[in-house]
Structure formats: C-alpha cells, structure tokens
Amino acid sequence: MSLPDITYIPNFYSEEESNEMFTKLSKCPFKQPNIKVWGKSYEPLRKSCIYGDMDIEYEYSGHCELPLSSNRTMLKIKSDVEKKIGSEYKFVLLNFYEIGHTEIGAQNTMNPL
C-alpha cells in the first residue's frame, strides 16, 4: 500500500476554535460495532461515527453503516478544508479512542466511494 499524500497545516484553527470543535464533536453518537477480521468477530478499541451524503453506504470488515446528516461543526470543517485544498468531500469517518494510546494500522478497505 502506498503512503497517502498528507499536508500538515499548523494552526489551521486556533486553540480556542479547536477546543470548541472537539467538545462539540465529542457529543457525536459514536458506536462500537462488531467487526470481522479473518473470520472472527470482535469489538474494536475505537468508537466511530460516520457523516456524509445520504446516498453513500460505508462497508468494512463485515459491517455496513449508513452516514448521518452532517451537523454544523462538521459542515464548517468540511467547508474550510475544501476551500483550503480545492477538493470536495462526500464522507467523513470520525474515530474516537477512549484509551489515549490506542491506534489504528494501515488499512485498505477495497471499497470504492
């Protein structure tokens, strides 16, 4: 799998804006679905919440999820990022890790969006 093209933009939002957005996004309806990996079901250490166009269905590891309508905070972030990079997005996956040292590895969902 090739590495993604990532651009880090320091201070994209002020510390105050970032904290306010984090507080609002922490209230999203995160779920912890059972997923299948190598034929075994388990609960991942992360919780997730999916937002986007209602005609997109997100499927991974034997689990299917329909997106929620974007809230004001998500729409603001989406608009700001799209203006900055000149591309449009239809979908976002929020991951919430209750344990600070939990991480996610490289993935290839093989699902076209």
SULBEL-V844163 format. One line per field, one symbol per residue. psi: psi as a letter, one per 20 degrees, with the letter a starting at -180 (. if undefined). Layout:
psi=???
//
This chain:
psi=pqqqopppoqkhqrhggggggggghijqmqqnqprppkipqroriqqrppqapijppppqljpppqqqpqrggghgggggggggikqqqiqpopppohohjqrqrqqnijoq.
//
